[in-house]
Amino acid sequence: MPVHVAHVHQATAGDQTGDSVMGTTQQASGSGNVRITVTSNGKLTPIKSTQSSIDSNLNWGIVGVPDANGHYNDCVVFLNWPIK
């Protein structure tokens, strides 16, 4: 599953049947705008997400992505802002 941030390829994970982490990456948006798209088998995958804040000071979001099985645990993206 390739992961793109602002249309720039940022991460790739391979096929796996175990529970180990395939890879992690840390990215800075630069502009404050982030768009996440994930493809599986050459097709854009649906995503589900949520976001919240703690005391309006620390904001975070989680994005879950499925492959063909409909389970939203195949690609997980964590976002937090602002980073100071």
mmCIF file of the N, C-alpha and C atoms, coordinates in Angstrom:
data_MODEL
# 
_entry.id   MODEL 
# 
loop_
_atom_site.group_PDB 
_atom_site.id 
_atom_site.type_symbol 
_atom_site.label_atom_id 
_atom_site.label_alt_id 
_atom_site.label_comp_id 
_atom_site.label_asym_id 
_atom_site.label_entity_id 
_atom_site.label_seq_id 
_atom_site.pdbx_PDB_ins_code 
_atom_site.Cartn_x 
_atom_site.Cartn_y 
_atom_site.Cartn_z 
_atom_site.occupancy 
_atom_site.B_iso_or_equiv 
_atom_site.pdbx_formal_charge 
_atom_site.auth_seq_id 
_atom_site.auth_comp_id 
_atom_site.auth_asym_id 
_atom_site.auth_atom_id 
_atom_site.pdbx_PDB_model_num 
ATOM 1   N N  . MET A 1 1  ? 0.837   -1.172  0.000  1.00 0.00 ? 1  MET A N  1 
ATOM 2   C CA . MET A 1 1  ? 0.000   0.000   0.000  1.00 0.00 ? 1  MET A CA 1 
ATOM 3   C C  . MET A 1 1  ? 0.882   1.236   0.000  1.00 0.00 ? 1  MET A C  1 
ATOM 4   N N  . PRO A 1 2  ? 0.953   1.979   -1.072 1.00 0.00 ? 2  PRO A N  1 
ATOM 5   C CA . PRO A 1 2  ? 1.692   3.236   -1.030 1.00 0.00 ? 2  PRO A CA 1 
ATOM 6   C C  . PRO A 1 2  ? 0.882   4.312   -0.319 1.00 0.00 ? 2  PRO A C  1 
ATOM 7   N N  . VAL A 1 3  ? 1.546   5.130   0.449  1.00 0.00 ? 3  VAL A N  1 
ATOM 8   C CA . VAL A 1 3  ? 0.919   6.244   1.160  1.00 0.00 ? 3  VAL A CA 1 
ATOM 9   C C  . VAL A 1 3  ? 1.469   7.535   0.587  1.00 0.00 ? 3  VAL A C  1 
ATOM 10  N N  . HIS A 1 4  ? 0.582   8.463   0.244  1.00 0.00 ? 4  HIS A N  1 
ATOM 11  C CA . HIS A 1 4  ? 0.979   9.748   -0.321 1.00 0.00 ? 4  HIS A CA 1 
ATOM 12  C C  . HIS A 1 4  ? 0.564   10.867  0.620  1.00 0.00 ? 4  HIS A C  1 
ATOM 13  N N  . VAL A 1 5  ? 1.433   11.837  0.823  1.00 0.00 ? 5  VAL A N  1 
ATOM 14  C CA . VAL A 1 5  ? 1.109   13.056  1.556  1.00 0.00 ? 5  VAL A CA 1 
ATOM 15  C C  . VAL A 1 5  ? 1.284   14.200  0.578  1.00 0.00 ? 5  VAL A C  1 
ATOM 16  N N  . ALA A 1 6  ? 0.215   14.976  0.366  1.00 0.00 ? 6  ALA A N  1 
ATOM 17  C CA . ALA A 1 6  ? 0.227   16.081  -0.595 1.00 0.00 ? 6  ALA A CA 1 
ATOM 18  C C  . ALA A 1 6  ? 0.690   15.598  -1.970 1.00 0.00 ? 6  ALA A C  1 
ATOM 19  N N  . HIS A 1 7  ? 0.179   14.445  -2.394 1.00 0.00 ? 7  HIS A N  1 
ATOM 20  C CA . HIS A 1 7  ? 0.459   13.849  -3.701 1.00 0.00 ? 7  HIS A CA 1 
ATOM 21  C C  . HIS A 1 7  ? 1.920   13.431  -3.875 1.00 0.00 ? 7  HIS A C  1 
ATOM 22  N N  . VAL A 1 8  ? 2.676   13.351  -2.801 1.00 0.00 ? 8  VAL A N  1 
ATOM 23  C CA . VAL A 1 8  ? 4.067   12.920  -2.864 1.00 0.00 ? 8  VAL A CA 1 
ATOM 24  C C  . VAL A 1 8  ? 4.166   11.569  -2.170 1.00 0.00 ? 8  VAL A C  1 
ATOM 25  N N  . HIS A 1 9  ? 4.728   10.587  -2.870 1.00 0.00 ? 9  HIS A N  1 
ATOM 26  C CA . HIS A 1 9  ? 4.875   9.250   -2.303 1.00 0.00 ? 9  HIS A CA 1 
ATOM 27  C C  . HIS A 1 9  ? 5.756   9.310   -1.069 1.00 0.00 ? 9  HIS A C  1 
ATOM 28  N N  . GLN A 1 10 ? 5.242   8.844   0.058  1.00 0.00 ? 10 GLN A N  1 
ATOM 29  C CA . GLN A 1 10 ? 5.969   8.960   1.312  1.00 0.00 ? 10 GLN A CA 1 
ATOM 30  C C  . GLN A 1 10 ? 6.303   7.620   1.954  1.00 0.00 ? 10 GLN A C  1 
ATOM 31  N N  . ALA A 1 11 ? 5.507   6.617   1.731  1.00 0.00 ? 11 ALA A N  1 
ATOM 32  C CA . ALA A 1 11 ? 5.753   5.352   2.416  1.00 0.00 ? 11 ALA A CA 1 
ATOM 33  C C  . ALA A 1 11 ? 5.152   4.218   1.602  1.00 0.00 ? 11 ALA A C  1 
ATOM 34  N N  . THR A 1 12 ? 5.715   3.049   1.751  1.00 0.00 ? 12 THR A N  1 
ATOM 35  C CA . THR A 1 12 ? 5.201   1.861   1.097  1.00 0.00 ? 12 THR A CA 1 
ATOM 36  C C  . THR A 1 12 ? 5.316   0.693   2.058  1.00 0.00 ? 12 THR A C  1 
ATOM 37  N N  . ALA A 1 13 ? 4.298   -0.136  2.086  1.00 0.00 ? 13 ALA A N  1 
ATOM 38  C CA . ALA A 1 13 ? 4.343   -1.369  2.868  1.00 0.00 ? 13 ALA A CA 1 
ATOM 39  C C  . ALA A 1 13 ? 4.147   -2.526  1.907  1.00 0.00 ? 13 ALA A C  1 
ATOM 40  N N  . GLY A 1 14 ? 4.710   -3.658  2.238  1.00 0.00 ? 14 GLY A N  1 
ATOM 41  C CA . GLY A 1 14 ? 4.596   -4.813  1.367  1.00 0.00 ? 14 GLY A CA 1 
ATOM 42  C C  . GLY A 1 14 ? 3.537   -5.779  1.842  1.00 0.00 ? 14 GLY A C  1 
ATOM 43  N N  . ASP A 1 15 ? 3.473   -6.921  1.197  1.00 0.00 ? 15 ASP A N  1 
ATOM 44  C CA . ASP A 1 15 ? 2.529   -7.956  1.592  1.00 0.00 ? 15 ASP A CA 1 
ATOM 45  C C  . ASP A 1 15 ? 3.053   -8.666  2.823  1.00 0.00 ? 15 ASP A C  1 
ATOM 46  N N  . GLN A 1 16 ? 2.134   -9.003  3.690  1.00 0.00 ? 16 GLN A N  1 
ATOM 47  C CA . GLN A 1 16 ? 2.541   -9.639  4.935  1.00 0.00 ? 16 GLN A CA 1 
ATOM 48  C C  . GLN A 1 16 ? 1.377   -10.410 5.517  1.00 0.00 ? 16 GLN A C  1 
ATOM 49  N N  . THR A 1 17 ? 1.690   -11.495 6.217  1.00 0.00 ? 17 THR A N  1 
ATOM 50  C CA . THR A 1 17 ? 0.647   -12.260 6.893  1.00 0.00 ? 17 THR A CA 1 
ATOM 51  C C  . THR A 1 17 ? 0.788   -12.206 8.403  1.00 0.00 ? 17 THR A C  1 
ATOM 52  N N  . GLY A 1 18 ? 1.874   -11.664 8.920  1.00 0.00 ? 18 GLY A N  1 
ATOM 53  C CA . GLY A 1 18 ? 2.084   -11.597 10.363 1.00 0.00 ? 18 GLY A CA 1 
ATOM 54  C C  . GLY A 1 18 ? 1.612   -10.286 10.958 1.00 0.00 ? 18 GLY A C  1 
ATOM 55  N N  . ASP A 1 19 ? 1.986   -10.054 12.203 1.00 0.00 ? 19 ASP A N  1 
ATOM 56  C CA . ASP A 1 19 ? 1.559   -8.858  12.918 1.00 0.00 ? 19 ASP A CA 1 
ATOM 57  C C  . ASP A 1 19 ? 2.677   -7.854  13.134 1.00 0.00 ? 19 ASP A C  1 
ATOM 58  N N  . SER A 1 20 ? 3.813   -8.011  12.484 1.00 0.00 ? 20 SER A N  1 
ATOM 59  C CA . SER A 1 20 ? 4.902   -7.074  12.713 1.00 0.00 ? 20 SER A CA 1 
ATOM 60  C C  . SER A 1 20 ? 4.680   -5.791  11.915 1.00 0.00 ? 20 SER A C  1 
ATOM 61  N N  . VAL A 1 21 ? 5.311   -4.713  12.357 1.00 0.00 ? 21 VAL A N  1 
ATOM 62  C CA . VAL A 1 21 ? 5.197   -3.422  11.691 1.00 0.00 ? 21 VAL A CA 1 
ATOM 63  C C  . VAL A 1 21 ? 5.994   -3.470  10.395 1.00 0.00 ? 21 VAL A C  1 
ATOM 64  N N  . MET A 1 22 ? 5.360   -3.071  9.292  1.00 0.00 ? 22 MET A N  1 
ATOM 65  C CA . MET A 1 22 ? 6.027   -3.099  7.991  1.00 0.00 ? 22 MET A CA 1 
ATOM 66  C C  . MET A 1 22 ? 6.966   -1.919  7.807  1.00 0.00 ? 22 MET A C  1 
ATOM 67  N N  . GLY A 1 23 ? 6.647   -0.794  8.394  1.00 0.00 ? 23 GLY A N  1 
ATOM 68  C CA . GLY A 1 23 ? 7.499   0.374   8.250  1.00 0.00 ? 23 GLY A CA 1 
ATOM 69  C C  . GLY A 1 23 ? 6.809   1.601   8.810  1.00 0.00 ? 23 GLY A C  1 
ATOM 70  N N  . THR A 1 24 ? 7.594   2.542   9.262  1.00 0.00 ? 24 THR A N  1 
ATOM 71  C CA . THR A 1 24 ? 7.039   3.794   9.761  1.00 0.00 ? 24 THR A CA 1 
ATOM 72  C C  . THR A 1 24 ? 7.787   4.949   9.117  1.00 0.00 ? 24 THR A C  1 
ATOM 73  N N  . THR A 1 25 ? 7.140   6.089   9.070  1.00 0.00 ? 25 THR A N  1 
ATOM 74  C CA . THR A 1 25 ? 7.765   7.289   8.543  1.00 0.00 ? 25 THR A CA 1 
ATOM 75  C C  . THR A 1 25 ? 7.178   8.495   9.255  1.00 0.00 ? 25 THR A C  1 
ATOM 76  N N  . GLN A 1 26 ? 7.967   9.515   9.398  1.00 0.00 ? 26 GLN A N  1 
ATOM 77  C CA . GLN A 1 26 ? 7.504   10.767  9.991  1.00 0.00 ? 26 GLN A CA 1 
ATOM 78  C C  . GLN A 1 26 ? 7.642   11.851  8.942  1.00 0.00 ? 26 GLN A C  1 
ATOM 79  N N  . GLN A 1 27 ? 6.575   12.619  8.731  1.00 0.00 ? 27 GLN A N  1 
ATOM 80  C CA . GLN A 1 27 ? 6.565   13.648  7.707  1.00 0.00 ? 27 GLN A CA 1 
ATOM 81  C C  . GLN A 1 27 ? 6.075   14.960  8.296  1.00 0.00 ? 27 GLN A C  1 
ATOM 82  N N  . ALA A 1 28 ? 6.601   16.057  7.814  1.00 0.00 ? 28 ALA A N  1 
ATOM 83  C CA . ALA A 1 28 ? 6.108   17.387  8.169  1.00 0.00 ? 28 ALA A CA 1 
ATOM 84  C C  . ALA A 1 28 ? 5.397   17.953  6.951  1.00 0.00 ? 28 ALA A C  1 
ATOM 85  N N  . SER A 1 29 ? 4.221   18.544  7.158  1.00 0.00 ? 29 SER A N  1 
ATOM 86  C CA . SER A 1 29 ? 3.457   19.050  6.016  1.00 0.00 ? 29 SER A CA 1 
ATOM 87  C C  . SER A 1 29 ? 4.055   20.324  5.449  1.00 0.00 ? 29 SER A C  1 
ATOM 88  N N  . GLY A 1 30 ? 4.748   21.103  6.287  1.00 0.00 ? 30 GLY A N  1 
ATOM 89  C CA . GLY A 1 30 ? 5.313   22.360  5.815  1.00 0.00 ? 30 GLY A CA 1 
ATOM 90  C C  . GLY A 1 30 ? 4.286   23.470  5.742  1.00 0.00 ? 30 GLY A C  1 
ATOM 91  N N  . SER A 1 31 ? 3.171   23.219  5.072  1.00 0.00 ? 31 SER A N  1 
ATOM 92  C CA . SER A 1 31 ? 2.138   24.245  4.891  1.00 0.00 ? 31 SER A CA 1 
ATOM 93  C C  . SER A 1 31 ? 1.005   24.125  5.893  1.00 0.00 ? 31 SER A C  1 
ATOM 94  N N  . GLY A 1 32 ? 0.972   23.035  6.645  1.00 0.00 ? 32 GLY A N  1 
ATOM 95  C CA . GLY A 1 32 ? -0.145  22.807  7.550  1.00 0.00 ? 32 GLY A CA 1 
ATOM 96  C C  . GLY A 1 32 ? -1.277  22.033  6.909  1.00 0.00 ? 32 GLY A C  1 
ATOM 97  N N  . ASN A 1 33 ? -1.171  21.744  5.620  1.00 0.00 ? 33 ASN A N  1 
ATOM 98  C CA . ASN A 1 33 ? -2.199  20.983  4.913  1.00 0.00 ? 33 ASN A CA 1 
ATOM 99  C C  . ASN A 1 33 ? -1.694  19.580  4.641  1.00 0.00 ? 33 ASN A C  1 
ATOM 100 N N  . VAL A 1 34 ? -2.510  18.594  4.967  1.00 0.00 ? 34 VAL A N  1 
ATOM 101 C CA . VAL A 1 34 ? -2.146  17.198  4.744  1.00 0.00 ? 34 VAL A CA 1 
ATOM 102 C C  . VAL A 1 34 ? -3.311  16.509  4.053  1.00 0.00 ? 34 VAL A C  1 
ATOM 103 N N  . ARG A 1 35 ? -3.014  15.771  3.012  1.00 0.00 ? 35 ARG A N  1 
ATOM 104 C CA . ARG A 1 35 ? -4.011  14.932  2.358  1.00 0.00 ? 35 ARG A CA 1 
ATOM 105 C C  . ARG A 1 35 ? -3.421  13.540  2.288  1.00 0.00 ? 35 ARG A C  1 
ATOM 106 N N  . ILE A 1 36 ? -4.155  12.576  2.775  1.00 0.00 ? 36 ILE A N  1 
ATOM 107 C CA . ILE A 1 36 ? -3.672  11.198  2.801  1.00 0.00 ? 36 ILE A CA 1 
ATOM 108 C C  . ILE A 1 36 ? -4.489  10.383  1.815  1.00 0.00 ? 36 ILE A C  1 
ATOM 109 N N  . THR A 1 37 ? -3.804  9.718   0.891  1.00 0.00 ? 37 THR A N  1 
ATOM 110 C CA . THR A 1 37 ? -4.450  8.768   -0.005 1.00 0.00 ? 37 THR A CA 1 
ATOM 111 C C  . THR A 1 37 ? -3.666  7.467   0.063  1.00 0.00 ? 37 THR A C  1 
ATOM 112 N N  . VAL A 1 38 ? -4.384  6.371   0.035  1.00 0.00 ? 38 VAL A N  1 
ATOM 113 C CA . VAL A 1 38 ? -3.747  5.057   0.101  1.00 0.00 ? 38 VAL A CA 1 
ATOM 114 C C  . VAL A 1 38 ? -4.346  4.206   -1.007 1.00 0.00 ? 38 VAL A C  1 
ATOM 115 N N  . THR A 1 39 ? -3.491  3.462   -1.710 1.00 0.00 ? 39 THR A N  1 
ATOM 116 C CA . THR A 1 39 ? -3.972  2.549   -2.736 1.00 0.00 ? 39 THR A CA 1 
ATOM 117 C C  . THR A 1 39 ? -3.614  1.122   -2.360 1.00 0.00 ? 39 THR A C  1 
ATOM 118 N N  . SER A 1 40 ? -4.468  0.202   -2.770 1.00 0.00 ? 40 SER A N  1 
ATOM 119 C CA . SER A 1 40 ? -4.222  -1.221  -2.590 1.00 0.00 ? 40 SER A CA 1 
ATOM 120 C C  . SER A 1 40 ? -4.593  -1.904  -3.897 1.00 0.00 ? 40 SER A C  1 
ATOM 121 N N  . ASN A 1 41 ? -3.693  -2.697  -4.425 1.00 0.00 ? 41 ASN A N  1 
ATOM 122 C CA . ASN A 1 41 ? -3.906  -3.369  -5.711 1.00 0.00 ? 41 ASN A CA 1 
ATOM 123 C C  . ASN A 1 41 ? -4.243  -2.365  -6.812 1.00 0.00 ? 41 ASN A C  1 
ATOM 124 N N  . GLY A 1 42 ? -3.601  -1.196  -6.772 1.00 0.00 ? 42 GLY A N  1 
ATOM 125 C CA . GLY A 1 42 ? -3.780  -0.189  -7.803 1.00 0.00 ? 42 GLY A CA 1 
ATOM 126 C C  . GLY A 1 42 ? -5.040  0.653   -7.697 1.00 0.00 ? 42 GLY A C  1 
ATOM 127 N N  . LYS A 1 43 ? -5.843  0.456   -6.651 1.00 0.00 ? 43 LYS A N  1 
ATOM 128 C CA . LYS A 1 43 ? -7.087  1.207   -6.496 1.00 0.00 ? 43 LYS A CA 1 
ATOM 129 C C  . LYS A 1 43 ? -7.036  2.027   -5.212 1.00 0.00 ? 43 LYS A C  1 
ATOM 130 N N  . LEU A 1 44 ? -7.638  3.231   -5.261 1.00 0.00 ? 44 LEU A N  1 
ATOM 131 C CA . LEU A 1 44 ? -7.768  4.020   -4.040 1.00 0.00 ? 44 LEU A CA 1 
ATOM 132 C C  . LEU A 1 44 ? -8.624  3.252   -3.047 1.00 0.00 ? 44 LEU A C  1 
ATOM 133 N N  . THR A 1 45 ? -8.235  3.270   -1.792 1.00 0.00 ? 45 THR A N  1 
ATOM 134 C CA . THR A 1 45 ? -8.990  2.564   -0.766 1.00 0.00 ? 45 THR A CA 1 
ATOM 135 C C  . THR A 1 45 ? -9.810  3.554   0.044  1.00 0.00 ? 45 THR A C  1 
ATOM 136 N N  . PRO A 1 46 ? -10.947 3.103   0.574  1.00 0.00 ? 46 PRO A N  1 
ATOM 137 C CA . PRO A 1 46 ? -11.720 3.982   1.446  1.00 0.00 ? 46 PRO A CA 1 
ATOM 138 C C  . PRO A 1 46 ? -10.976 4.166   2.764  1.00 0.00 ? 46 PRO A C  1 
ATOM 139 N N  . ILE A 1 47 ? -11.179 5.298   3.395  1.00 0.00 ? 47 ILE A N  1 
ATOM 140 C CA . ILE A 1 47 ? -10.559 5.524   4.695  1.00 0.00 ? 47 ILE A CA 1 
ATOM 141 C C  . ILE A 1 47 ? -11.632 5.933   5.687  1.00 0.00 ? 47 ILE A C  1 
ATOM 142 N N  . LYS A 1 48 ? -11.372 5.637   6.939  1.00 0.00 ? 48 LYS A N  1 
ATOM 143 C CA . LYS A 1 48 ? -12.196 6.120   8.042  1.00 0.00 ? 48 LYS A CA 1 
ATOM 144 C C  . LYS A 1 48 ? -11.263 6.862   8.975  1.00 0.00 ? 48 LYS A C  1 
ATOM 145 N N  . SER A 1 49 ? -11.769 7.947   9.547  1.00 0.00 ? 49 SER A N  1 
ATOM 146 C CA . SER A 1 49 ? -10.890 8.742   10.402 1.00 0.00 ? 49 SER A CA 1 
ATOM 147 C C  . SER A 1 49 ? -11.672 9.384   11.532 1.00 0.00 ? 49 SER A C  1 
ATOM 148 N N  . THR A 1 50 ? -10.924 9.812   12.525 1.00 0.00 ? 50 THR A N  1 
ATOM 149 C CA . THR A 1 50 ? -11.474 10.591  13.626 1.00 0.00 ? 50 THR A CA 1 
ATOM 150 C C  . THR A 1 50 ? -10.401 11.551  14.087 1.00 0.00 ? 50 THR A C  1 
ATOM 151 N N  . GLN A 1 51 ? -10.814 12.635  14.703 1.00 0.00 ? 51 GLN A N  1 
ATOM 152 C CA . GLN A 1 51 ? -9.844  13.572  15.260 1.00 0.00 ? 51 GLN A CA 1 
ATOM 153 C C  . GLN A 1 51 ? -10.420 14.189  16.519 1.00 0.00 ? 51 GLN A C  1 
ATOM 154 N N  . SER A 1 52 ? -9.530  14.682  17.360 1.00 0.00 ? 52 SER A N  1 
ATOM 155 C CA . SER A 1 52 ? -9.933  15.292  18.617 1.00 0.00 ? 52 SER A CA 1 
ATOM 156 C C  . SER A 1 52 ? -8.825  16.217  19.086 1.00 0.00 ? 52 SER A C  1 
ATOM 157 N N  . SER A 1 53 ? -9.080  16.903  20.180 1.00 0.00 ? 53 SER A N  1 
ATOM 158 C CA . SER A 1 53 ? -8.040  17.747  20.769 1.00 0.00 ? 53 SER A CA 1 
ATOM 159 C C  . SER A 1 53 ? -8.094  17.615  22.280 1.00 0.00 ? 53 SER A C  1 
ATOM 160 N N  . ILE A 1 54 ? -6.982  17.916  22.905 1.00 0.00 ? 54 ILE A N  1 
ATOM 161 C CA . ILE A 1 54 ? -6.871  17.935  24.361 1.00 0.00 ? 54 ILE A CA 1 
ATOM 162 C C  . ILE A 1 54 ? -6.628  19.376  24.756 1.00 0.00 ? 54 ILE A C  1 
ATOM 163 N N  . ASP A 1 55 ? -7.565  19.966  25.475 1.00 0.00 ? 55 ASP A N  1 
ATOM 164 C CA . ASP A 1 55 ? -7.465  21.358  25.937 1.00 0.00 ? 55 ASP A CA 1 
ATOM 165 C C  . ASP A 1 55 ? -7.208  22.331  24.793 1.00 0.00 ? 55 ASP A C  1 
ATOM 166 N N  . SER A 1 56 ? -7.690  22.035  23.600 1.00 0.00 ? 56 SER A N  1 
ATOM 167 C CA . SER A 1 56 ? -7.479  22.885  22.418 1.00 0.00 ? 56 SER A CA 1 
ATOM 168 C C  . SER A 1 56 ? -6.011  23.215  22.195 1.00 0.00 ? 56 SER A C  1 
ATOM 169 N N  . ASN A 1 57 ? -5.141  22.369  22.705 1.00 0.00 ? 57 ASN A N  1 
ATOM 170 C CA . ASN A 1 57 ? -3.704  22.616  22.631 1.00 0.00 ? 57 ASN A CA 1 
ATOM 171 C C  . ASN A 1 57 ? -2.977  21.524  21.851 1.00 0.00 ? 57 ASN A C  1 
ATOM 172 N N  . LEU A 1 58 ? -3.420  20.308  22.000 1.00 0.00 ? 58 LEU A N  1 
ATOM 173 C CA . LEU A 1 58 ? -2.824  19.176  21.295 1.00 0.00 ? 58 LEU A CA 1 
ATOM 174 C C  . LEU A 1 58 ? -3.922  18.541  20.458 1.00 0.00 ? 58 LEU A C  1 
ATOM 175 N N  . ASN A 1 59 ? -3.749  18.526  19.166 1.00 0.00 ? 59 ASN A N  1 
ATOM 176 C CA . ASN A 1 59 ? -4.725  17.949  18.243 1.00 0.00 ? 59 ASN A CA 1 
ATOM 177 C C  . ASN A 1 59 ? -4.166  16.658  17.670 1.00 0.00 ? 59 ASN A C  1 
ATOM 178 N N  . TRP A 1 60 ? -5.040  15.695  17.457 1.00 0.00 ? 60 TRP A N  1 
ATOM 179 C CA . TRP A 1 60 ? -4.600  14.428  16.902 1.00 0.00 ? 60 TRP A CA 1 
ATOM 180 C C  . TRP A 1 60 ? -5.695  13.834  16.028 1.00 0.00 ? 60 TRP A C  1 
ATOM 181 N N  . GLY A 1 61 ? -5.272  12.992  15.119 1.00 0.00 ? 61 GLY A N  1 
ATOM 182 C CA . GLY A 1 61 ? -6.201  12.277  14.258 1.00 0.00 ? 61 GLY A CA 1 
ATOM 183 C C  . GLY A 1 61 ? -5.660  10.900  13.943 1.00 0.00 ? 61 GLY A C  1 
ATOM 184 N N  . ILE A 1 62 ? -6.560  9.987   13.671 1.00 0.00 ? 62 ILE A N  1 
ATOM 185 C CA . ILE A 1 62 ? -6.190  8.623   13.298 1.00 0.00 ? 62 ILE A CA 1 
ATOM 186 C C  . ILE A 1 62 ? -6.959  8.271   12.032 1.00 0.00 ? 62 ILE A C  1 
ATOM 187 N N  . VAL A 1 63 ? -6.258  7.703   11.066 1.00 0.00 ? 63 VAL A N  1 
ATOM 188 C CA . VAL A 1 63 ? -6.860  7.261   9.816  1.00 0.00 ? 63 VAL A CA 1 
ATOM 189 C C  . VAL A 1 63 ? -6.639  5.759   9.713  1.00 0.00 ? 63 VAL A C  1 
ATOM 190 N N  . GLY A 1 64 ? -7.691  5.016   9.429  1.00 0.00 ? 64 GLY A N  1 
ATOM 191 C CA . GLY A 1 64 ? -7.594  3.574   9.227  1.00 0.00 ? 64 GLY A CA 1 
ATOM 192 C C  . GLY A 1 64 ? -7.956  3.233   7.795  1.00 0.00 ? 64 GLY A C  1 
ATOM 193 N N  . VAL A 1 65 ? -7.247  2.269   7.223  1.00 0.00 ? 65 VAL A N  1 
ATOM 194 C CA . VAL A 1 65 ? -7.433  1.913   5.815  1.00 0.00 ? 65 VAL A CA 1 
ATOM 195 C C  . VAL A 1 65 ? -7.513  0.390   5.684  1.00 0.00 ? 65 VAL A C  1 
ATOM 196 N N  . PRO A 1 66 ? -8.474  -0.127  4.911  1.00 0.00 ? 66 PRO A N  1 
ATOM 197 C CA . PRO A 1 66 ? -8.540  -1.571  4.678  1.00 0.00 ? 66 PRO A CA 1 
ATOM 198 C C  . PRO A 1 66 ? -7.868  -1.945  3.358  1.00 0.00 ? 66 PRO A C  1 
ATOM 199 N N  . ASP A 1 67 ? -7.618  -3.237  3.186  1.00 0.00 ? 67 ASP A N  1 
ATOM 200 C CA . ASP A 1 67 ? -7.319  -3.717  1.837  1.00 0.00 ? 67 ASP A CA 1 
ATOM 201 C C  . ASP A 1 67 ? -8.599  -4.388  1.349  1.00 0.00 ? 67 ASP A C  1 
ATOM 202 N N  . ALA A 1 68 ? -8.547  -5.554  0.838  1.00 0.00 ? 68 ALA A N  1 
ATOM 203 C CA . ALA A 1 68 ? -9.739  -6.173  0.248  1.00 0.00 ? 68 ALA A CA 1 
ATOM 204 C C  . ALA A 1 68 ? -10.702 -6.766  1.273  1.00 0.00 ? 68 ALA A C  1 
ATOM 205 N N  . ASN A 1 69 ? -10.286 -6.924  2.532  1.00 0.00 ? 69 ASN A N  1 
ATOM 206 C CA . ASN A 1 69 ? -11.134 -7.636  3.484  1.00 0.00 ? 69 ASN A CA 1 
ATOM 207 C C  . ASN A 1 69 ? -12.091 -6.742  4.270  1.00 0.00 ? 69 ASN A C  1 
ATOM 208 N N  . GLY A 1 70 ? -12.021 -5.427  4.109  1.00 0.00 ? 70 GLY A N  1 
ATOM 209 C CA . GLY A 1 70 ? -12.936 -4.528  4.796  1.00 0.00 ? 70 GLY A CA 1 
ATOM 210 C C  . GLY A 1 70 ? -12.589 -4.240  6.239  1.00 0.00 ? 70 GLY A C  1 
ATOM 211 N N  . HIS A 1 71 ? -11.477 -4.774  6.734  1.00 0.00 ? 71 HIS A N  1 
ATOM 212 C CA . HIS A 1 71 ? -11.032 -4.472  8.095  1.00 0.00 ? 71 HIS A CA 1 
ATOM 213 C C  . HIS A 1 71 ? -10.118 -3.257  8.028  1.00 0.00 ? 71 HIS A C  1 
ATOM 214 N N  . TYR A 1 72 ? -10.410 -2.244  8.816  1.00 0.00 ? 72 TYR A N  1 
ATOM 215 C CA . TYR A 1 72 ? -9.678  -0.972  8.728  1.00 0.00 ? 72 TYR A CA 1 
ATOM 216 C C  . TYR A 1 72 ? -8.411  -0.980  9.580  1.00 0.00 ? 72 TYR A C  1 
ATOM 217 N N  . ASN A 1 73 ? -7.646  -2.043  9.504  1.00 0.00 ? 73 ASN A N  1 
ATOM 218 C CA . ASN A 1 73 ? -6.419  -2.155  10.289 1.00 0.00 ? 73 ASN A CA 1 
ATOM 219 C C  . ASN A 1 73 ? -5.193  -2.423  9.423  1.00 0.00 ? 73 ASN A C  1 
ATOM 220 N N  . ASP A 1 74 ? -5.320  -2.314  8.128  1.00 0.00 ? 74 ASP A N  1 
ATOM 221 C CA . ASP A 1 74 ? -4.215  -2.647  7.235  1.00 0.00 ? 74 ASP A CA 1 
ATOM 222 C C  . ASP A 1 74 ? -3.206  -1.521  7.087  1.00 0.00 ? 74 ASP A C  1 
ATOM 223 N N  . CYS A 1 75 ? -3.660  -0.300  7.212  1.00 0.00 ? 75 CYS A N  1 
ATOM 224 C CA . CYS A 1 75 ? -2.776  0.859   7.210  1.00 0.00 ? 75 CYS A CA 1 
ATOM 225 C C  . CYS A 1 75 ? -3.356  1.834   8.223  1.00 0.00 ? 75 CYS A C  1 
ATOM 226 N N  . VAL A 1 76 ? -2.555  2.223   9.187  1.00 0.00 ? 76 VAL A N  1 
ATOM 227 C CA . VAL A 1 76 ? -3.009  3.158   10.213 1.00 0.00 ? 76 VAL A CA 1 
ATOM 228 C C  . VAL A 1 76 ? -2.085  4.367   10.185 1.00 0.00 ? 76 VAL A C  1 
ATOM 229 N N  . VAL A 1 77 ? -2.672  5.561   10.088 1.00 0.00 ? 77 VAL A N  1 
ATOM 230 C CA . VAL A 1 77 ? -1.912  6.808   10.046 1.00 0.00 ? 77 VAL A CA 1 
ATOM 231 C C  . VAL A 1 77 ? -2.278  7.629   11.268 1.00 0.00 ? 77 VAL A C  1 
ATOM 232 N N  . PHE A 1 78 ? -1.270  8.062   12.013 1.00 0.00 ? 78 PHE A N  1 
ATOM 233 C CA . PHE A 1 78 ? -1.476  8.924   13.172 1.00 0.00 ? 78 PHE A CA 1 
ATOM 234 C C  . PHE A 1 78 ? -1.013  10.330  12.814 1.00 0.00 ? 78 PHE A C  1 
ATOM 235 N N  . LEU A 1 79 ? -1.837  11.314  13.125 1.00 0.00 ? 79 LEU A N  1 
ATOM 236 C CA . LEU A 1 79 ? -1.508  12.715  12.870 1.00 0.00 ? 79 LEU A CA 1 
ATOM 237 C C  . LEU A 1 79 ? -1.552  13.472  14.190 1.00 0.00 ? 79 LEU A C  1 
ATOM 238 N N  . ASN A 1 80 ? -0.626  14.388  14.383 1.00 0.00 ? 80 ASN A N  1 
ATOM 239 C CA . ASN A 1 80 ? -0.723  15.284  15.532 1.00 0.00 ? 80 ASN A CA 1 
ATOM 240 C C  . ASN A 1 80 ? -0.226  16.665  15.137 1.00 0.00 ? 80 ASN A C  1 
ATOM 241 N N  . TRP A 1 81 ? -0.843  17.691  15.749 1.00 0.00 ? 81 TRP A N  1 
ATOM 242 C CA . TRP A 1 81 ? -0.488  19.081  15.450 1.00 0.00 ? 81 TRP A CA 1 
ATOM 243 C C  . TRP A 1 81 ? -0.919  19.965  16.596 1.00 0.00 ? 81 TRP A C  1 
ATOM 244 N N  . PRO A 1 82 ? -0.367  21.106  16.796 1.00 0.00 ? 82 PRO A N  1 
ATOM 245 C CA . PRO A 1 82 ? 0.858   21.584  16.154 1.00 0.00 ? 82 PRO A CA 1 
ATOM 246 C C  . PRO A 1 82 ? 2.075   20.909  16.756 1.00 0.00 ? 82 PRO A C  1 
ATOM 247 N N  . ILE A 1 83 ? 3.117   20.844  15.990 1.00 0.00 ? 83 ILE A N  1 
ATOM 248 C CA . ILE A 1 83 ? 4.400   20.350  16.490 1.00 0.00 ? 83 ILE A CA 1 
ATOM 249 C C  . ILE A 1 83 ? 5.282   21.569  16.667 1.00 0.00 ? 83 ILE A C  1 
ATOM 250 N N  . LYS A 1 84 ? 5.657   21.826  17.898 1.00 0.00 ? 84 LYS A N  1 
ATOM 251 C CA . LYS A 1 84 ? 6.453   23.029  18.198 1.00 0.00 ? 84 LYS A CA 1 
ATOM 252 C C  . LYS A 1 84 ? 7.785   22.655  18.775 1.00 0.00 ? 84 LYS A C  1 
# 
